Amino acid sequence: MSNVRTDPDILALEPHALWQIFSAICARPHASGHETELREYIRDFALARGCEVKTDEIGNLLLSKAASNGCEHAKSVVLQAHLDMVTQKNSDLQFDFLIDAIKPIVAGNKVTATGTTLGADNGIGVAAALAVITADNIQHGPLQCLFTVEEETGLFGASALTAEFVNADIMLNLDGEDLREIYIGCAGGARTTVTFEFMPEPVAKNYIGMKVTITGMKGGHSGADINAGRGNAHKELAMFLSQAAENLSIQLSDIHGGNADNAIPRESFVTFALPGNEVEALESFTAGYLKKAIERLGARAPDFKLKVNSTDCPDTVFPAEFQQQLLKAINESPDGVIALSKTVPGLVETSTTLAIITTTANEVTLKSSQRSAINQQRELLSKSLLELWSVYGGIGVIDSEYPGWEPQLESTIITTAVEAYQQELGFKPQPTAIHAGLECGIIGGLNPAMEIISFGPDIDAPHSPDENVDIASVMDFWVVLLEILHKIAT
């Protein structure tokens, strides 16, 4: 890769404190549910700098710093970000998110990682908040930093908060991904999981093992990127298998792919048995299908690959009727944008993503996520999926539900933030809602009087190994954050 520098050069980027802390975050594994090492690092970091520190039962962390001299009577502010990251990697990379450190690199004007998610979502926000408490020359009123856990798997940390644990006049959520926008509302969401049970059958004689892999799709955030039409690897695989099974004696044994239920799946895999004398026909069908798929997907998936390889023949396979029902369930599952907002032009109102497929000895499980700015529409969508899957023998549940964040257009903090952007960056950001889950609605519900906005630097392709953050936008984000704090304090 041209113009690539390694991690030590990140420490030379501006602002120094923010990038140094971000590098330290990358060095500590922090998958959802495994934030302990990072939390302890932050705890020690804060105590060494004179902050008060407390942790709740689920692991959320709150730091408190006294106001700057002369700003003791200013409104109190909480800087909020989440500790966990989405753990996506390319299938050909040996990497364990529970023990291995993310290795950020500088590539041109971006910081990214090689083959894994970077964790700029929300590591940059965490780093910015910690950089604020290290500086003695920043004017601010009473200040808190709230770092939540398990945001990426269902906003579990935020959902466990109490009004006694965190309370401030203003909350600045640092989980935004577009410098030119200030988020003042977001979609609510839920996870829907269905299980299909089967009794495995022995493989017929004269069958051989085959494996199909779909890779190279763009993936991305199942909320922020859902309107990009990037395609779903699981849907593509199910389409391929259904068409192939029309003329070939395919017996599926294992189907799997995806490892984050809030990411558009980029890769999907299946193992099956096939009569040895049908291999040539399979290869011919695959070549024709691949050509049509490349034409159909076009620029939405320019690196799309579909490969068929021989493998060890499985001992057991799905029953024929179960296989047919399962493929129908996947093919008929809605995926992508369901409805656009009637009030905000171009904003996705409701969507769904089939994110994860797993196979065990006698079960196939599908995990999906639904989002909507209208809670009732999201509930109806989740229930309709359960009804569809039940037709094909699936037993499903809805969980990890969280509310949307209703925009409040009349807010002093919005005016303050817009003025700070105009003063420091020379443009007025667009206050808008986002089709993704933010913790603002949950935390704001603890204190309805709290004024809240969300903002951040330019982060592209979050929730995928292509995730990157624009270096210049991080500096702009930092400058604006300091000016907002200054304006609130004075």
C-alpha positions as CSV (number, residue, x, y, z in Angstrom):
1,M,0.0,0.0,0.0
2,S,1.4,3.4,-1.0
3,N,1.8,6.2,1.5
4,V,1.5,3.8,4.4
5,R,3.3,4.5,7.7
6,T,3.2,2.3,10.8
7,D,1.7,2.8,14.2
8,P,4.5,4.9,15.7
9,D,3.8,7.7,13.2
10,I,0.3,8.0,14.6
11,L,1.8,9.4,17.7
12,A,3.1,12.4,15.6
13,L,-0.4,13.3,14.5
14,E,-2.3,16.4,15.9
15,P,-3.7,16.7,18.4
16,H,-1.0,14.7,20.1
17,A,-2.8,13.8,23.3
18,L,-5.8,12.4,21.5
19,W,-3.8,10.2,19.1
20,Q,-1.5,9.0,21.8
21,I,-4.6,7.9,23.9
22,F,-6.2,6.3,20.8
23,S,-3.0,4.3,20.2
24,A,-3.2,3.1,23.8
25,I,-6.9,2.1,23.3
26,C,-6.0,0.1,20.1
27,A,-3.3,-1.8,22.1
28,R,-6.0,-3.1,24.5
29,P,-8.6,-5.6,23.4
30,H,-12.1,-4.2,23.9
31,A,-14.7,-6.3,22.2
32,S,-18.2,-6.0,23.5
33,G,-18.5,-7.7,26.8
34,H,-14.7,-7.7,27.2
35,E,-13.9,-4.1,28.0
36,T,-12.2,-4.8,31.4
37,E,-8.6,-4.2,30.3
38,L,-9.5,-0.9,28.6
39,R,-11.7,0.2,31.5
40,E,-8.9,-0.5,34.0
41,Y,-6.4,1.5,31.9
42,I,-8.9,4.4,31.8
43,R,-9.5,4.2,35.5
44,D,-5.9,4.4,36.4
45,F,-5.4,7.1,33.8
46,A,-8.1,9.2,35.4
47,L,-7.0,8.6,39.0
48,A,-3.5,9.7,38.1
49,R,-4.9,13.0,36.9
50,G,-7.0,13.8,40.0
51,C,-10.4,12.7,38.8
52,E,-13.0,11.0,40.8
53,V,-13.9,7.6,39.4
54,K,-16.9,5.3,39.9
55,T,-18.1,2.1,38.2
56,D,-21.5,0.6,38.2
57,E,-22.4,-3.1,38.4
58,I,-22.4,-3.7,34.6
59,G,-19.1,-1.9,34.1
60,N,-20.0,1.5,33.0
61,L,-17.3,4.1,34.1
62,L,-17.9,7.7,35.2
63,L,-15.0,10.2,35.6
64,S,-15.6,13.5,37.3
65,K,-13.3,16.6,37.0
66,A,-13.8,19.9,38.9
67,A,-14.6,23.0,36.9
68,S,-11.8,25.3,35.7
69,N,-11.1,28.3,38.0
70,G,-14.0,30.8,37.6
71,C,-16.3,28.4,35.9
72,E,-17.7,26.6,38.9
73,H,-21.2,27.9,38.3
74,A,-21.4,27.0,34.6
75,K,-23.7,24.3,33.4
76,S,-22.4,20.8,34.0
77,V,-21.4,18.7,31.0
78,V,-20.9,14.9,30.5
79,L,-18.8,13.7,27.6
80,Q,-20.1,10.4,26.6
81,A,-18.7,7.5,24.5
82,H,-18.7,3.7,24.5
83,L,-15.8,1.5,25.3
84,D,-16.5,-1.5,23.0
85,M,-15.9,-1.9,19.3
86,V,-17.3,-4.0,16.5
87,T,-15.0,-7.0,15.8
88,Q,-15.0,-7.6,12.1
89,K,-12.1,-9.1,10.2
90,N,-11.4,-10.6,6.8
91,S,-11.8,-14.4,6.9
92,D,-8.2,-15.1,5.7
93,L,-6.7,-13.1,8.6
94,Q,-5.5,-14.9,11.7
95,F,-6.6,-12.5,14.5
96,D,-8.2,-12.9,17.9
97,F,-10.0,-9.8,19.1
98,L,-9.9,-11.0,22.7
99,I,-6.1,-11.0,22.9
100,D,-4.6,-9.3,19.8
101,A,-4.0,-5.5,19.6
102,I,-5.5,-3.5,16.7
103,K,-2.6,-2.2,14.6
104,P,-3.6,1.2,13.2
105,I,-1.7,2.6,10.2
106,V,-1.6,5.9,8.5
107,A,-2.6,5.6,4.8
108,G,-2.5,9.0,3.1
109,N,-4.9,11.2,4.9
110,K,-6.6,8.4,6.8
111,V,-6.0,6.2,9.7
112,T,-7.1,2.6,9.2
113,A,-6.2,-1.0,10.2
114,T,-5.1,-4.0,8.1
115,G,-7.8,-6.6,7.7
116,T,-9.8,-5.7,10.8
117,T,-12.1,-3.0,12.1
118,L,-10.1,0.0,13.5
119,G,-12.3,0.9,16.4
120,A,-12.4,4.6,15.6
121,D,-16.1,3.9,16.4
122,N,-16.0,4.8,19.3
123,G,-12.3,4.9,20.2
124,I,-11.8,8.4,18.8
125,G,-14.6,9.6,21.1
126,V,-13.2,7.9,24.1
127,A,-9.7,9.4,23.3
128,A,-11.1,12.9,22.8
129,A,-12.9,12.8,26.2
130,L,-9.7,11.6,28.0
131,A,-7.6,14.2,26.2
132,V,-9.9,16.9,27.6
133,I,-9.3,15.8,31.2
134,T,-5.5,15.8,30.6
135,A,-5.4,19.5,29.6
136,D,-5.2,22.2,32.2
137,N,-5.6,25.1,29.7
138,I,-9.2,24.2,28.7
139,Q,-12.0,26.2,30.1
140,H,-15.0,24.1,31.2
141,G,-17.6,23.9,33.9
142,P,-18.2,20.8,36.1
143,L,-17.2,18.0,33.8
144,Q,-17.9,14.3,33.7
145,C,-16.8,11.5,31.2
146,L,-19.2,8.6,30.9
147,F,-17.9,5.5,29.2
148,T,-20.5,2.7,28.6
149,V,-20.0,-0.9,27.8
150,E,-21.6,-3.3,25.3
151,E,-23.1,-0.5,23.1
152,E,-22.4,-2.4,19.9
153,T,-24.4,-5.5,20.9
154,G,-27.6,-3.8,22.1
155,L,-26.8,-0.7,24.1
156,F,-26.7,-2.8,27.2
157,G,-24.5,-0.5,29.2
158,A,-26.6,2.5,28.7
159,S,-29.8,0.6,29.4
160,A,-28.4,-0.3,32.9
161,L,-27.6,3.3,33.9
162,T,-29.5,5.0,36.6
163,A,-30.3,8.7,37.1
164,E,-28.3,8.5,40.3
165,F,-25.2,7.3,38.5
166,V,-25.0,10.1,35.8
167,N,-26.7,13.5,35.8
168,A,-25.7,16.7,34.0
169,D,-27.2,19.7,32.4
170,I,-25.7,18.9,29.0
171,M,-24.5,15.7,27.3
172,L,-22.1,15.7,24.4
173,N,-22.2,12.3,22.8
174,L,-18.9,11.8,20.9
175,D,-20.1,8.9,18.7
176,G,-20.8,10.8,15.5
177,E,-19.3,9.8,12.2
178,D,-19.8,12.9,9.9
179,L,-18.0,16.1,10.8
180,R,-20.6,18.2,8.9
181,E,-23.5,16.9,10.8
182,I,-24.8,17.3,14.4
183,Y,-27.1,14.5,15.3
184,I,-30.2,15.4,17.3
185,G,-32.1,12.2,16.9
186,C,-31.7,8.5,16.0
187,A,-33.5,5.3,15.3
188,G,-34.5,2.8,17.8
189,G,-33.7,-0.9,17.3
190,A,-34.0,-4.5,18.2
191,R,-32.3,-7.9,17.5
192,T,-34.4,-10.7,16.2
193,T,-33.1,-14.3,16.4
194,V,-34.7,-17.5,14.9
195,T,-33.7,-21.1,15.3
196,F,-34.5,-23.9,12.8
197,E,-34.1,-27.4,14.2
198,F,-33.3,-30.5,12.1
199,M,-32.4,-34.1,12.4
200,P,-29.1,-34.7,10.4
201,E,-29.1,-37.4,7.8
202,P,-26.2,-39.5,6.6
203,V,-24.6,-38.6,3.3
204,A,-25.6,-40.7,0.3
205,K,-23.0,-42.9,-1.4
206,N,-20.8,-41.5,-4.2
207,Y,-21.2,-38.0,-2.9
208,I,-18.2,-35.7,-2.4
209,G,-17.7,-32.6,-0.3
210,M,-17.9,-29.1,-1.8
211,K,-17.5,-25.6,-0.3
212,V,-18.9,-22.3,-1.6
213,T,-17.5,-19.0,-0.3
214,I,-18.8,-15.5,-1.0
215,T,-16.4,-12.7,-0.2
216,G,-15.5,-9.2,-1.2
217,M,-18.8,-7.5,-0.5
218,K,-18.5,-4.1,1.0
219,G,-20.4,-4.6,4.2
220,G,-20.6,-1.7,6.6
221,H,-22.8,-0.3,9.4
222,S,-26.3,-1.8,9.2
223,G,-27.7,1.6,10.0
224,A,-25.5,4.3,8.6
225,D,-24.7,2.4,5.4
226,I,-28.0,0.6,4.8
227,N,-29.1,3.0,2.1
228,A,-25.9,2.4,0.0
229,G,-27.3,-0.8,-1.5
230,R,-24.2,-2.8,-0.8
231,G,-25.8,-6.2,-0.9
232,N,-25.9,-8.9,1.7
233,A,-23.6,-11.9,1.4
234,H,-26.1,-14.3,3.1
235,K,-28.9,-13.3,0.7
236,E,-26.6,-13.7,-2.3
237,L,-25.5,-17.2,-1.1
238,A,-29.1,-18.3,-0.5
239,M,-30.0,-17.1,-4.0
240,F,-27.1,-19.0,-5.5
241,L,-27.9,-22.2,-3.6
242,S,-31.6,-22.1,-4.5
243,Q,-30.9,-21.7,-8.2
244,A,-28.2,-24.4,-8.1
245,A,-30.5,-26.9,-6.3
246,E,-33.0,-26.7,-9.1
247,N,-30.9,-28.9,-11.3
248,L,-28.2,-30.3,-9.0
249,S,-28.4,-32.8,-6.1
250,I,-27.0,-30.5,-3.5
251,Q,-27.2,-31.6,0.2
252,L,-26.3,-28.8,2.6
253,S,-24.3,-29.6,5.7
254,D,-23.2,-26.2,7.2
255,I,-24.0,-22.6,6.4
256,H,-22.5,-19.7,8.3
257,G,-21.2,-16.2,8.1
258,G,-21.2,-12.8,9.8
259,N,-20.1,-12.1,13.3
260,A,-21.7,-8.8,14.3
261,D,-25.5,-8.3,14.3
262,N,-25.2,-4.6,13.5
263,A,-23.0,-5.1,10.4
264,I,-24.0,-5.8,6.9
265,P,-22.4,-9.3,6.2
266,R,-19.6,-9.2,3.7
267,E,-18.8,-13.0,3.6
268,S,-20.9,-16.1,3.7
269,F,-19.9,-19.8,3.5
270,V,-21.6,-23.2,2.9
271,T,-20.4,-26.8,2.9
272,F,-22.5,-29.4,1.1
273,A,-22.3,-32.8,-0.5
274,L,-22.8,-33.4,-4.2
275,P,-22.7,-36.5,-6.5
276,G,-19.2,-36.8,-8.0
277,N,-20.6,-36.8,-11.5
278,E,-22.3,-33.4,-11.0
279,V,-19.1,-31.4,-10.3
280,E,-18.7,-30.3,-13.8
281,A,-22.3,-29.1,-14.0
282,L,-21.8,-27.2,-10.7
283,E,-18.7,-25.5,-12.1
284,S,-20.6,-24.5,-15.3
285,F,-23.5,-23.1,-13.3
286,T,-21.2,-21.2,-11.0
287,A,-19.4,-19.5,-13.8
288,G,-22.7,-18.4,-15.3
289,Y,-24.1,-17.2,-12.0
290,L,-20.9,-15.3,-11.1
291,K,-21.0,-13.4,-14.4
292,K,-24.5,-12.3,-13.9
293,A,-23.9,-11.4,-10.2
294,I,-21.0,-9.2,-11.1
295,E,-23.1,-7.4,-13.7
296,R,-26.0,-7.0,-11.2
297,L,-23.9,-5.8,-8.2
298,G,-21.6,-3.5,-10.3
299,A,-20.0,-0.7,-8.3
300,R,-21.9,-1.7,-5.1
301,A,-19.6,-4.7,-4.8
302,P,-16.6,-4.3,-7.2
303,D,-14.6,-6.9,-5.3
304,F,-17.3,-9.6,-5.2
305,K,-16.0,-13.1,-5.4
306,L,-17.9,-16.5,-5.5
307,K,-15.6,-19.6,-5.3
308,V,-16.4,-23.3,-5.4
309,N,-13.8,-25.7,-4.0
310,S,-13.7,-29.3,-3.1
311,T,-13.4,-30.2,0.6
312,D,-13.8,-33.2,2.9
313,C,-17.2,-34.8,2.5
314,P,-19.4,-34.1,5.5
315,D,-20.7,-37.1,7.5
316,T,-24.2,-35.7,7.7
317,V,-26.4,-33.3,5.8
318,F,-29.7,-31.4,6.2
319,P,-32.9,-33.3,5.3
320,A,-34.1,-32.3,1.8
321,E,-37.3,-30.7,3.1
322,F,-35.5,-28.8,5.8
323,Q,-33.0,-27.5,3.3
324,Q,-35.7,-26.3,1.0
325,Q,-37.6,-24.6,3.9
326,L,-34.4,-22.9,5.2
327,L,-33.5,-21.5,1.8
328,K,-37.0,-20.1,1.4
329,A,-36.8,-18.5,4.8
330,I,-33.6,-16.7,4.0
331,N,-34.6,-15.8,0.4
332,E,-38.0,-14.4,1.5
333,S,-36.6,-12.4,4.5
334,P,-36.7,-8.7,3.8
335,D,-33.3,-7.0,3.9
336,G,-32.2,-3.4,3.6
337,V,-34.3,-0.2,3.5
338,I,-38.0,-0.8,4.2
339,A,-39.2,2.8,4.3
340,L,-37.8,6.3,4.0
341,S,-38.7,9.2,6.3
342,K,-41.7,11.3,5.3
343,T,-40.4,14.3,7.2
344,V,-36.6,14.2,6.6
345,P,-35.6,14.0,2.9
346,G,-33.3,11.1,2.2
347,L,-33.3,9.7,5.8
348,V,-34.0,6.0,6.1
349,E,-36.9,5.5,8.5
350,T,-37.1,1.7,8.8
351,S,-34.7,-1.1,7.8
352,T,-33.7,-4.7,8.6
353,T,-30.5,-6.6,8.1
354,L,-29.9,-10.4,8.1
355,A,-26.6,-10.3,9.8
356,I,-25.4,-13.7,11.2
357,I,-26.0,-17.3,10.2
358,T,-24.6,-20.2,12.3
359,T,-25.0,-24.0,12.1
360,T,-24.6,-26.5,15.0
361,A,-25.1,-30.3,15.0
362,N,-28.9,-29.9,14.7
363,E,-29.8,-26.2,14.5
364,V,-29.4,-23.3,12.1
365,T,-29.7,-19.9,13.6
366,L,-30.4,-16.5,11.9
367,K,-29.7,-13.3,13.7
368,S,-31.0,-10.0,12.3
369,S,-31.4,-6.4,13.4
370,Q,-34.3,-4.0,12.8
371,R,-34.1,-0.2,13.1
372,S,-36.7,2.5,12.8
373,A,-37.3,6.1,13.9
374,I,-40.8,5.0,14.7
375,N,-40.9,2.4,17.5
376,Q,-44.2,0.9,16.4
377,Q,-42.9,0.3,12.9
378,R,-39.8,-1.4,14.2
379,E,-42.0,-3.6,16.5
380,L,-44.2,-4.6,13.5
381,L,-41.2,-5.4,11.4
382,S,-39.7,-7.6,14.0
383,K,-42.9,-9.4,14.5
384,S,-43.5,-9.9,10.8
385,L,-40.1,-11.6,10.5
386,L,-41.0,-14.0,13.3
387,E,-44.3,-14.8,11.6
388,L,-42.5,-15.4,8.2
389,W,-39.9,-17.7,9.8
390,S,-42.5,-19.6,11.8
391,V,-44.1,-20.6,8.4
392,Y,-40.9,-22.5,7.7
393,G,-40.6,-24.0,11.1
394,G,-38.4,-21.4,12.9
395,I,-38.8,-20.4,16.5
396,G,-37.8,-16.8,17.1
397,V,-37.4,-14.2,19.8
398,I,-37.0,-10.4,19.9
399,D,-34.5,-8.9,22.3
400,S,-32.1,-6.1,22.8
401,E,-34.8,-3.5,22.2
402,Y,-33.9,0.1,22.7
403,P,-35.8,3.3,22.0
404,G,-35.2,6.0,19.4
405,W,-34.1,9.5,20.3
406,E,-36.7,12.0,19.3
407,P,-35.2,15.2,17.9
408,Q,-35.6,18.4,19.9
409,L,-35.0,21.3,17.5
410,E,-35.3,24.0,20.1
411,S,-32.2,23.5,22.2
412,T,-29.6,25.9,23.5
413,I,-26.8,23.3,23.0
414,I,-27.7,23.1,19.3
415,T,-27.3,26.8,18.9
416,T,-24.0,26.8,20.8
417,A,-22.6,23.9,18.7
418,V,-23.6,25.5,15.4
419,E,-21.9,28.8,16.5
420,A,-18.7,26.9,17.5
421,Y,-18.6,25.2,14.1
422,Q,-19.1,28.5,12.3
423,Q,-16.5,30.2,14.3
424,E,-13.8,27.5,14.2
425,L,-14.4,25.7,10.9
426,G,-16.2,28.3,8.8
427,F,-19.4,26.3,8.1
428,K,-22.7,25.6,9.8
429,P,-23.3,21.9,10.4
430,Q,-26.6,20.3,9.6
431,P,-28.6,19.3,12.7
432,T,-30.2,16.0,11.6
433,A,-31.3,12.5,12.7
434,I,-29.3,9.3,11.9
435,H,-30.5,5.8,11.1
436,A,-28.4,4.2,13.6
437,G,-28.6,3.5,17.3
438,L,-27.1,6.0,19.7
439,E,-27.2,5.9,23.5
440,C,-28.7,9.4,23.7
441,G,-32.3,8.4,23.8
442,I,-31.7,6.0,26.7
443,I,-29.5,8.3,28.7
444,G,-31.7,11.3,28.0
445,G,-34.7,9.4,29.3
446,L,-33.0,9.3,32.8
447,N,-33.1,13.1,32.8
448,P,-35.6,14.7,30.4
449,A,-34.2,18.2,31.1
450,M,-30.8,17.2,29.8
451,E,-29.8,18.8,26.5
452,I,-28.1,16.4,24.2
453,I,-26.2,16.5,20.8
454,S,-24.0,13.9,19.1
455,F,-21.1,14.7,16.8
456,G,-17.7,13.4,15.7
457,P,-15.1,13.3,12.9
458,D,-15.4,11.7,9.5
459,I,-15.4,7.9,10.0
460,D,-16.0,5.8,6.9
461,A,-17.1,2.2,6.7
462,P,-17.6,1.6,10.4
463,H,-18.3,-2.0,11.4
464,S,-16.2,-3.4,8.5
465,P,-12.5,-4.0,8.0
466,D,-12.4,-1.0,5.7
467,E,-13.2,1.3,8.6
468,N,-11.1,4.5,8.5
469,V,-11.0,7.9,10.1
470,D,-10.0,11.1,8.3
471,I,-7.0,12.7,10.1
472,A,-7.9,16.3,9.4
473,S,-11.4,15.9,10.6
474,V,-10.2,14.6,13.9
475,M,-8.4,17.9,14.5
476,D,-11.5,19.8,13.4
477,F,-13.6,17.7,15.7
478,W,-11.2,18.4,18.6
479,V,-11.2,22.2,18.0
480,V,-15.0,22.3,17.9
481,L,-15.3,20.2,21.1
482,L,-13.0,22.6,23.0
483,E,-14.9,25.6,21.7
484,I,-18.3,24.1,22.7
485,L,-17.0,23.5,26.2
486,H,-15.6,27.1,26.3
487,K,-18.9,28.6,25.2
488,I,-20.8,26.6,27.8
489,A,-18.4,27.6,30.6
490,T,-18.4,31.3,29.8
